[in-house]
Amino acid sequence: SSGINAEYGGMVAVHKVLAQLKKNGIRPFSDIRLEQMMNKLSVDSEGLTIQSEIGVKKTVTVEYFIEASKDCALLLNKALSSNLIIPDFQGFCSEIKKIYDGLKKVKGGKNANYIPQLSRVNPNYLGVSICTIDGQRCSFGDTDIPFCIQSCSKALNYAINVAEHGPDFVHNYLGKEPSGVGFNQIGLDKNGLPHNPMINPGAISCCSVLKKDYCLADRFDFATSEYKKMAGEEFIGFSNATFLSEKSEADRNFAIGYYLKEHGVFPEDCNLIETLDLYFQLCSVEATADSASVVSATLANGGVCPTTKEVCVTADSVRNTLSLMYSCGMYDYSGEWAFEVGLPAKSGVAGSIFIVVPGVMGICVWSPPLDELGNSFRGIQFAKKLIEKFSFHQFDTVQGDVKKIDPRLQIRQETREMQINNMLSAASNNDMVLLTRYIEIGVDFNMPDYDNRTALHLAVCNGHLNVVKFLVEKGKVDVNFLDRWQSTPLDDAVRYEFDDIRRYLEKKGGMMGETMLQNATMQY
C-alpha cells in the first residue's frame, strides 16, 4: 500500500516505494539485497530510467513489481510495514544527528604521533555511521574517507581464528583476562600466555595462528577477504605507507615478539618475522566508517552480515569475541567503558571505535585525536551521549530507566496470529534475525498455522538445515508434530530429498507420520 493508491490507478508508484524504503533506513540504490529488483525496475517499456536518488515518477503493474521484487520480498515486507529492528528509524537518526552535531563543537586529544602517517591525518575529521542487523543505515560526517583500522583488527583476527579452529585451540596461545597494564607492555599471565587478544602480545600471538601453514601473501589475502565479507563487500583497502611507517617504528613490538618466542608461546615452526609483518599489515588495513559499521553489525548479528546474509564467522566465535571486547577492548579504559557505556567495543589508534549493540546494530565512530589512553577523544564522548539517550547499556533492562529511549521493535505487541505468520515466514526464508528475537521473548515455536504446520515443517520444506537445528536446539520444538495431513517434519525431509535434514531429525528422535499413527494405534 506504500506505493499503490487511486492516484496511480492501482499501479505501483516506484518512486514512492523507494522513498518509503529510504525513510526506514534501507538504501535502495546501494543495498546489494535490492540489486536485482532495482535492475529490473530501472527501465520500463518506454525506456525511462531511474536516474537519481529520487527517481522518475514511474509506475509498474502490481504483477510486474511482485516479479521484480521476489528475491527481496521479505525485506520489502518488513521495511514497508515498519517491522525492522528500529521501526522509527527517522526518529532514531534525528537523535543521532543531534549527538553528532554536538560532537563537532568538541575539541580535545591529539593524533597518534608514534606512527608518522597517522600524525598527518586531518584532526577535524569526524564520522558516525550505523548499520542495524536488518541493514538499516545512517551516516553523518566523514564516513567515506579511508582510515587504518589499527587495533580494531585484533578483534576480527580473533573471531576468524576461533571460527576456524575453535576456542580451545586458540587459547593454547593466549588468555582471556584483562591485563591491568598498557596495551604494549611486555609480560605474560599466570599461565605463561599473553593476557588476551586485544592487546599487542595477544594480538601478535593470534596472528601466529592465523592460517599458519600458508605463505605470508596468502595469509594476508585470506584475512582481508574475511574482513571484506564482514563488511558486506564494501570498502576494505590497505595503506602500504602506514605499514612501512609502522614497521620502521616497531622496536617495542619486535621486543614483544622475541619475548613471546623465548617463552614458547608461538606454534612450532612459527616464522617470527612473517608473523610480525602480518600483524603490521593487518593493522594497516583500511576501512571507512560506513564499511566498518557493517563489520560491527555483522558481530551484532551473530556473525551473519546484515546486507549480504553471508555467514562470516560462527555465532560461538562472536560470543567469545564480544565478551573480550567488552572486558578488554578499550585499552586501559576498558573497565570504565564497561561501567559507563556497557557495550562491546574495540578502539584503534587511528581514531576509530567499533561499537556493537548485540542483536541490534553496529556503530563506527571515527575521529583521529586520541585521549591519554589511546582512545578516540570524541568517540568516547559519542558513546557516553548514546547511552545517556538510549537504553543500550547491557544492564539497562535491570534498572528500567524510563528516561531513556528504547528504539527497538517491540515484538510483544504482536497478536498471536501475527506471530505465527511472521514466525513461519522467517523459518521459510531463513530469517535468523527474527527467529532469534522470538527466542529472546519466549515465543512458542510449536504454534501451528491453519494447516497445523509449524515453523519446523516450513524450515524443512525449504531445506534450511541451520534453521532446523536452531528450532530444535534453541526453540525446543516438537520434532514429531503432525500437520493436517498427518505428516511430520521428517516426512517433509524425505519427500523433498533433504538427506542432511533427514539424518539430523532421525538423530533427534524424528519419526514418519505413519509410524506415529501405528504406535498410537498399538497403545489402544
TIBA-809452 format. One line per field, with one value per residue (C-alpha): residue in one letter; residue number from 1; x, y, z. Coordinates in steps of 0.2 Angstrom, whole numbers, plus 5000, padded with zeros to 4 digits. Layout:
BEGIN
rest (A, ...)
nr (NUM, ...)
c1 (X, ...)
c2 (Y, ...)
c3 (Z, ...)
% end
This chain:
BEGIN
rest (S, S, G, I, N, A, E, Y, G, G, M, V, A, V, H, K, V, L, A, Q, L, K, K, N, G, I, R, P, F, S, D, I, R, L, E, Q, M, M, N, K, L, S, V, D, S, E, G, L, T, I, Q, S, E, I, G, V, K, K, T, V, T, V, E, Y, F, I, E, A, S, K, D, C, A, L, L, L, N, K, A, L, S, S, N, L, I, I, P, D, F, Q, G, F, C, S, E, I, K, K, I, Y, D, G, L, K, K, V, K, G, G, K, N, A, N, Y, I, P, Q, L, S, R, V, N, P, N, Y, L, G, V, S, I, C, T, I, D, G, Q, R, C, S, F, G, D, T, D, I, P, F, C, I, Q, S, C, S, K, A, L, N, Y, A, I, N, V, A, E, H, G, P, D, F, V, H, N, Y, L, G, K, E, P, S, G, V, G, F, N, Q, I, G, L, D, K, N, G, L, P, H, N, P, M, I, N, P, G, A, I, S, C, C, S, V, L, K, K, D, Y, C, L, A, D, R, F, D, F, A, T, S, E, Y, K, K, M, A, G, E, E, F, I, G, F, S, N, A, T, F, L, S, E, K, S, E, A, D, R, N, F, A, I, G, Y, Y, L, K, E, H, G, V, F, P, E, D, C, N, L, I, E, T, L, D, L, Y, F, Q, L, C, S, V, E, A, T, A, D, S, A, S, V, V, S, A, T, L, A, N, G, G, V, C, P, T, T, K, E, V, C, V, T, A, D, S, V, R, N, T, L, S, L, M, Y, S, C, G, M, Y, D, Y, S, G, E, W, A, F, E, V, G, L, P, A, K, S, G, V, A, G, S, I, F, I, V, V, P, G, V, M, G, I, C, V, W, S, P, P, L, D, E, L, G, N, S, F, R, G, I, Q, F, A, K, K, L, I, E, K, F, S, F, H, Q, F, D, T, V, Q, G, D, V, K, K, I, D, P, R, L, Q, I, R, Q, E, T, R, E, M, Q, I, N, N, M, L, S, A, A, S, N, N, D, M, V, L, L, T, R, Y, I, E, I, G, V, D, F, N, M, P, D, Y, D, N, R, T, A, L, H, L, A, V, C, N, G, H, L, N, V, V, K, F, L, V, E, K, G, K, V, D, V, N, F, L, D, R, W, Q, S, T, P, L, D, D, A, V, R, Y, E, F, D, D, I, R, R, Y, L, E, K, K, G, G, M, M, G, E, T, M, L, Q, N, A, T, M, Q, Y)
nr (1, 2, 3, 4, 5, 6, 7, 8, 9, 10, 11, 12, 13, 14, 15, 16, 17, 18, 19, 20, 21, 22, 23, 24, 25, 26, 27, 28, 29, 30, 31, 32, 33, 34, 35, 36, 37, 38, 39, 40, 41, 42, 43, 44, 45, 46, 47, 48, 49, 50, 51, 52, 53, 54, 55, 56, 57, 58, 59, 60, 61, 62, 63, 64, 65, 66, 67, 68, 69, 70, 71, 72, 73, 74, 75, 76, 77, 78, 79, 80, 81, 82, 83, 84, 85, 86, 87, 88, 89, 90, 91, 92, 93, 94, 95, 96, 97, 98, 99, 100, 101, 102, 103, 104, 105, 106, 107, 108, 109, 110, 111, 112, 113, 114, 115, 116, 117, 118, 119, 120, 121, 122, 123, 124, 125, 126, 127, 128, 129, 130, 131, 132, 133, 134, 135, 136, 137, 138, 139, 140, 141, 142, 143, 144, 145, 146, 147, 148, 149, 150, 151, 152, 153, 154, 155, 156, 157, 158, 159, 160, 161, 162, 163, 164, 165, 166, 167, 168, 169, 170, 171, 172, 173, 174, 175, 176, 177, 178, 179, 180, 181, 182, 183, 184, 185, 186, 187, 188, 189, 190, 191, 192, 193, 194, 195, 196, 197, 198, 199, 200, 201, 202, 203, 204, 205, 206, 207, 208, 209, 210, 211, 212, 213, 214, 215, 216, 217, 218, 219, 220, 221, 222, 223, 224, 225, 226, 227, 228, 229, 230, 231, 232, 233, 234, 235, 236, 237, 238, 239, 240, 241, 242, 243, 244, 245, 246, 247, 248, 249, 250, 251, 252, 253, 254, 255, 256, 257, 258, 259, 260, 261, 262, 263, 264, 265, 266, 267, 268, 269, 270, 271, 272, 273, 274, 275, 276, 277, 278, 279, 280, 281, 282, 283, 284, 285, 286, 287, 288, 289, 290, 291, 292, 293, 294, 295, 296, 297, 298, 299, 300, 301, 302, 303, 304, 305, 306, 307, 308, 309, 310, 311, 312, 313, 314, 315, 316, 317, 318, 319, 320, 321, 322, 323, 324, 325, 326, 327, 328, 329, 330, 331, 332, 333, 334, 335, 336, 337, 338, 339, 340, 341, 342, 343, 344, 345, 346, 347, 348, 349, 350, 351, 352, 353, 354, 355, 356, 357, 358, 359, 360, 361, 362, 363, 364, 365, 366, 367, 368, 369, 370, 371, 372, 373, 374, 375, 376, 377, 378, 379, 380, 381, 382, 383, 384, 385, 386, 387, 388, 389, 390, 391, 392, 393, 394, 395, 396, 397, 398, 399, 400, 401, 402, 403, 404, 405, 406, 407, 408, 409, 410, 411, 412, 413, 414, 415, 416, 417, 418, 419, 420, 421, 422, 423, 424, 425, 426, 427, 428, 429, 430, 431, 432, 433, 434, 435, 436, 437, 438, 439, 440, 441, 442, 443, 444, 445, 446, 447, 448, 449, 450, 451, 452, 453, 454, 455, 456, 457, 458, 459, 460, 461, 462, 463, 464, 465, 466, 467, 468, 469, 470, 471, 472, 473, 474, 475, 476, 477, 478, 479, 480, 481, 482, 483, 484, 485, 486, 487, 488, 489, 490, 491, 492, 493, 494, 495, 496, 497, 498, 499, 500, 501, 502, 503, 504, 505, 506, 507, 508, 509, 510, 511, 512, 513, 514, 515, 516, 517, 518, 519, 520, 521, 522, 523, 524)
c1 (5000, 5015, 5016, 4999, 4984, 4970, 4981, 4990, 4976, 4980, 4998, 5014, 5022, 5040, 5047, 5035, 5041, 5059, 5055, 5047, 5062, 5074, 5063, 5066, 5084, 5086, 5097, 5089, 5102, 5117, 5109, 5115, 5099, 5089, 5101, 5091, 5074, 5082, 5090, 5073, 5064, 5077, 5069, 5051, 5043, 5046, 5064, 5063, 5076, 5078, 5091, 5093, 5091, 5073, 5069, 5057, 5039, 5036, 5023, 5023, 5009, 5007, 5011, 5027, 5033, 5030, 5040, 5054, 5055, 5053, 5071, 5069, 5050, 5054, 5064, 5052, 5038, 5047, 5053, 5036, 5027, 5039, 5044, 5063, 5073, 5072, 5054, 5055, 5072, 5070, 5067, 5082, 5093, 5087, 5093, 5110, 5112, 5109, 5124, 5134, 5131, 5136, 5152, 5158, 5160, 5170, 5189, 5202, 5215, 5230, 5233, 5244, 5262, 5272, 5266, 5271, 5256, 5243, 5250, 5247, 5228, 5217, 5212, 5195, 5188, 5173, 5162, 5147, 5140, 5127, 5121, 5107, 5105, 5092, 5103, 5096, 5109, 5113, 5129, 5134, 5150, 5166, 5160, 5168, 5186, 5198, 5207, 5218, 5208, 5224, 5220, 5202, 5209, 5213, 5195, 5192, 5208, 5202, 5185, 5191, 5203, 5190, 5178, 5191, 5200, 5188, 5192, 5201, 5215, 5216, 5218, 5233, 5242, 5233, 5222, 5206, 5209, 5211, 5230, 5229, 5244, 5247, 5242, 5261, 5268, 5280, 5273, 5263, 5249, 5250, 5249, 5263, 5252, 5248, 5233, 5221, 5219, 5215, 5232, 5248, 5256, 5240, 5237, 5254, 5251, 5234, 5242, 5255, 5240, 5231, 5232, 5250, 5253, 5250, 5263, 5263, 5254, 5240, 5238, 5236, 5224, 5214, 5212, 5207, 5195, 5186, 5186, 5178, 5164, 5161, 5160, 5146, 5159, 5160, 5177, 5192, 5209, 5227, 5239, 5257, 5264, 5256, 5263, 5281, 5279, 5273, 5286, 5300, 5295, 5291, 5305, 5293, 5283, 5299, 5304, 5287, 5288, 5305, 5299, 5285, 5296, 5308, 5294, 5287, 5271, 5270, 5266, 5280, 5289, 5282, 5292, 5293, 5297, 5282, 5271, 5275, 5274, 5256, 5252, 5258, 5249, 5233, 5234, 5237, 5221, 5209, 5190, 5178, 5166, 5152, 5160, 5166, 5149, 5144, 5158, 5152, 5134, 5140, 5146, 5130, 5121, 5130, 5142, 5129, 5132, 5116, 5117, 5123, 5116, 5133, 5138, 5156, 5160, 5152, 5140, 5151, 5166, 5156, 5150, 5168, 5174, 5161, 5165, 5183, 5179, 5168, 5181, 5197, 5193, 5197, 5215, 5217, 5199, 5191, 5184, 5177, 5170, 5161, 5154, 5148, 5144, 5141, 5144, 5157, 5169, 5186, 5196, 5211, 5225, 5219, 5204, 5191, 5179, 5169, 5154, 5142, 5124, 5121, 5106, 5103, 5116, 5134, 5142, 5158, 5164, 5180, 5189, 5208, 5213, 5216, 5214, 5229, 5224, 5224, 5205, 5197, 5193, 5177, 5172, 5171, 5160, 5149, 5147, 5143, 5129, 5122, 5120, 5113, 5099, 5096, 5094, 5108, 5119, 5119, 5111, 5098, 5085, 5089, 5087, 5072, 5077, 5061, 5070, 5080, 5073, 5072, 5070, 5070, 5055, 5043, 5038, 5027, 5014, 5010, 4995, 4996, 4991, 5004, 5017, 5013, 5013, 5030, 5037, 5033, 5038, 5055, 5058, 5054, 5065, 5080, 5077, 5088, 5086, 5068, 5069, 5082, 5071, 5057, 5068, 5073, 5055, 5049, 5038, 5031, 5038, 5026, 5011, 5004, 4995, 4978, 4985, 4993, 5010, 5024, 5040, 5049, 5039, 5042, 5061, 5062, 5052, 5064, 5080, 5086, 5096, 5103, 5085, 5080, 5094, 5090, 5072, 5076, 5090, 5085, 5066, 5063, 5050, 5041, 5051, 5036, 5022, 5008, 5001, 4983, 4989, 4997, 5014, 5029, 5044, 5053, 5040, 5044, 5063, 5061, 5048, 5060, 5075, 5085, 5096, 5106, 5090, 5083, 5098, 5098, 5079, 5081, 5096, 5084, 5071, 5061, 5048, 5037, 5019, 5014, 5025, 5017, 5000, 5004, 5012, 4997, 4985, 4995, 4993, 4975)
c2 (5000, 5012, 5014, 5009, 5021, 5028, 5042, 5029, 5018, 5003, 5003, 5003, 5020, 5015, 5032, 5031, 5013, 5019, 5034, 5023, 5012, 5026, 5033, 5016, 5016, 5005, 5012, 5006, 5012, 5004, 4989, 4973, 4964, 4975, 4975, 4963, 4972, 4989, 4982, 4976, 4992, 5004, 5003, 5002, 4999, 5017, 5017, 5028, 5026, 5029, 5042, 5049, 5047, 5052, 5043, 5047, 5046, 5030, 5016, 4997, 4985, 4975, 4959, 4966, 4973, 4957, 4948, 4961, 4960, 4942, 4940, 4953, 4951, 4948, 4963, 4974, 4967, 4971, 4988, 4994, 4988, 4996, 4979, 4981, 4981, 5000, 5004, 5023, 5025, 5043, 5047, 5037, 5045, 5063, 5059, 5053, 5068, 5079, 5070, 5071, 5090, 5092, 5082, 5094, 5108, 5097, 5099, 5088, 5075, 5073, 5062, 5047, 5053, 5037, 5032, 5047, 5043, 5044, 5060, 5069, 5064, 5079, 5080, 5088, 5073, 5066, 5052, 5042, 5028, 5015, 4999, 4988, 4970, 4972, 4983, 5000, 5013, 5031, 5041, 5058, 5067, 5060, 5042, 5038, 5043, 5028, 5026, 5012, 5001, 4998, 4988, 4985, 4971, 4962, 4958, 4952, 4941, 4933, 4930, 4922, 4911, 4905, 4902, 4891, 4882, 4883, 4892, 4878, 4878, 4897, 4898, 4887, 4903, 4917, 4920, 4928, 4941, 4960, 4963, 4978, 4986, 4995, 4988, 4986, 4980, 4965, 4952, 4936, 4930, 4917, 4903, 4910, 4916, 4934, 4940, 4942, 4945, 4964, 4970, 4968, 4952, 4943, 4950, 4945, 4928, 4927, 4932, 4917, 4905, 4914, 4902, 4897, 4885, 4897, 4909, 4927, 4933, 4921, 4924, 4942, 4939, 4927, 4939, 4954, 4943, 4939, 4957, 4961, 4948, 4955, 4972, 4966, 4968, 4987, 4996, 4987, 4994, 4994, 5008, 5002, 5019, 5016, 4998, 5003, 5018, 5006, 4993, 5006, 5011, 4994, 4991, 4988, 4975, 4966, 4965, 4958, 4945, 4939, 4938, 4928, 4917, 4915, 4909, 4896, 4905, 4903, 4887, 4876, 4882, 4899, 4912, 4927, 4940, 4934, 4934, 4952, 4958, 4950, 4959, 4976, 4973, 4969, 4985, 4994, 4988, 5002, 5004, 5019, 5022, 5016, 4999, 4997, 4999, 4984, 4974, 4979, 4975, 4958, 4955, 4962, 4949, 4934, 4933, 4935, 4950, 4960, 4966, 4950, 4937, 4928, 4918, 4926, 4919, 4907, 4913, 4905, 4914, 4930, 4927, 4925, 4940, 4951, 4945, 4950, 4966, 4971, 4967, 4971, 4981, 4999, 4998, 5004, 5012, 4995, 4994, 5011, 5009, 4993, 5003, 5018, 5013, 4994, 4988, 4978, 4989, 4990, 5005, 5009, 5022, 5029, 5036, 5023, 5014, 4999, 4998, 4983, 4983, 4965, 4959, 4977, 4987, 4990, 5008, 5015, 5032, 5039, 5055, 5054, 5064, 5052, 5054, 5050, 5031, 5030, 5030, 5042, 5058, 5062, 5044, 5041, 5057, 5050, 5033, 5042, 5053, 5037, 5028, 5044, 5044, 5026, 5010, 5001, 4998, 4979, 4982, 4995, 4982, 4978, 4997, 5000, 5019, 5027, 5042, 5033, 5029, 5011, 5012, 4993, 4984, 4979, 4962, 4959, 4970, 4957, 4947, 4928, 4927, 4939, 4930, 4914, 4922, 4930, 4915, 4904, 4916, 4918, 4899, 4898, 4912, 4908, 4924, 4920, 4938, 4937, 4919, 4925, 4939, 4927, 4916, 4930, 4935, 4917, 4914, 4896, 4889, 4875, 4887, 4880, 4888, 4883, 4868, 4863, 4866, 4873, 4883, 4867, 4860, 4876, 4876, 4858, 4860, 4875, 4865, 4876, 4865, 4879, 4884, 4866, 4865, 4882, 4877, 4860, 4865, 4883, 4883, 4866, 4862, 4845, 4836, 4824, 4837, 4831, 4843, 4841, 4828, 4818, 4822, 4826, 4836, 4820, 4816, 4833, 4829, 4813, 4820, 4834, 4823, 4834, 4820, 4830, 4836, 4819, 4812, 4826, 4824, 4805, 4808, 4819, 4806, 4811, 4798, 4797, 4801, 4784, 4776, 4789, 4783, 4765, 4767, 4777, 4763, 4749, 4759, 4756)
c3 (5000, 5002, 4983, 4977, 4978, 4967, 4961, 4951, 4945, 4956, 4949, 4959, 4961, 4961, 4967, 4982, 4987, 4986, 4997, 5010, 5010, 5012, 5027, 5035, 5033, 5018, 5004, 4988, 4976, 4985, 4995, 4987, 4993, 4982, 4967, 4956, 4959, 4955, 4939, 4934, 4938, 4931, 4913, 4908, 4892, 4886, 4891, 4906, 4919, 4937, 4936, 4953, 4972, 4970, 4954, 4940, 4944, 4935, 4939, 4935, 4937, 4953, 4944, 4937, 4954, 4963, 4950, 4950, 4969, 4973, 4978, 4992, 4996, 5014, 5016, 5007, 5018, 5034, 5028, 5021, 5037, 5049, 5056, 5056, 5072, 5073, 5067, 5069, 5060, 5055, 5073, 5079, 5066, 5071, 5089, 5082, 5072, 5087, 5096, 5080, 5079, 5097, 5094, 5080, 5093, 5105, 5105, 5113, 5111, 5099, 5084, 5087, 5084, 5085, 5068, 5056, 5044, 5057, 5064, 5047, 5046, 5047, 5066, 5061, 5053, 5061, 5055, 5063, 5054, 5060, 5052, 5061, 5060, 5047, 5036, 5040, 5038, 5043, 5042, 5047, 5043, 5036, 5034, 5016, 5020, 5022, 5038, 5045, 5057, 5068, 5084, 5078, 5068, 5084, 5087, 5069, 5069, 5085, 5078, 5062, 5072, 5084, 5070, 5061, 5075, 5090, 5106, 5115, 5101, 5100, 5119, 5119, 5113, 5123, 5138, 5142, 5156, 5156, 5158, 5170, 5161, 5145, 5128, 5123, 5139, 5139, 5150, 5152, 5163, 5177, 5164, 5153, 5140, 5133, 5143, 5129, 5110, 5112, 5117, 5107, 5114, 5112, 5095, 5089, 5096, 5087, 5071, 5073, 5072, 5058, 5043, 5049, 5036, 5022, 5014, 5021, 5005, 5006, 5025, 5021, 5007, 5017, 5032, 5021, 5011, 5028, 5033, 5016, 5019, 5036, 5028, 5016, 5001, 5005, 5006, 5013, 5007, 5013, 5017, 5012, 5018, 5035, 5035, 5031, 5044, 5057, 5054, 5055, 5072, 5079, 5091, 5106, 5095, 5090, 5108, 5112, 5098, 5104, 5122, 5116, 5106, 5121, 5132, 5119, 5116, 5097, 5087, 5082, 5066, 5068, 5057, 5069, 5056, 5045, 5060, 5064, 5046, 5046, 5062, 5055, 5038, 5046, 5057, 5041, 5033, 5028, 5030, 5031, 5044, 5033, 5029, 5047, 5054, 5043, 5051, 5068, 5063, 5057, 5075, 5082, 5071, 5077, 5063, 5048, 5038, 5038, 5020, 5011, 5023, 5022, 5037, 5040, 5057, 5069, 5082, 5096, 5090, 5090, 5108, 5113, 5104, 5111, 5128, 5126, 5118, 5132, 5145, 5136, 5120, 5126, 5132, 5150, 5149, 5147, 5165, 5165, 5147, 5153, 5168, 5159, 5142, 5144, 5126, 5117, 5108, 5101, 5098, 5086, 5087, 5070, 5080, 5076, 5088, 5083, 5094, 5095, 5102, 5102, 5092, 5087, 5077, 5074, 5075, 5069, 5076, 5068, 5075, 5074, 5090, 5105, 5123, 5135, 5135, 5116, 5113, 5101, 5112, 5103, 5100, 5119, 5120, 5107, 5116, 5133, 5124, 5115, 5132, 5140, 5127, 5123, 5134, 5125, 5141, 5144, 5161, 5157, 5157, 5176, 5180, 5169, 5167, 5160, 5155, 5141, 5124, 5118, 5099, 5096, 5089, 5102, 5096, 5112, 5104, 5090, 5091, 5091, 5073, 5068, 5077, 5069, 5052, 5055, 5063, 5048, 5036, 5045, 5045, 5026, 5022, 5033, 5043, 5059, 5065, 5068, 5075, 5087, 5093, 5096, 5106, 5117, 5122, 5124, 5109, 5107, 5092, 5092, 5087, 5071, 5056, 5050, 5042, 5058, 5051, 5062, 5059, 5058, 5044, 5034, 5038, 5032, 5016, 5011, 5015, 5029, 5040, 5051, 5054, 5058, 5071, 5078, 5081, 5088, 5100, 5104, 5101, 5109, 5095, 5094, 5080, 5078, 5076, 5065, 5052, 5045, 5033, 5047, 5041, 5052, 5048, 5044, 5031, 5023, 5023, 5014, 5002, 4996, 4997, 5010, 5016, 5028, 5037, 5037, 5046, 5059, 5063, 5064, 5076, 5087, 5088, 5072, 5065, 5050, 5052, 5048, 5061, 5074, 5070, 5071, 5088, 5093, 5087, 5096, 5113, 5112)
% end
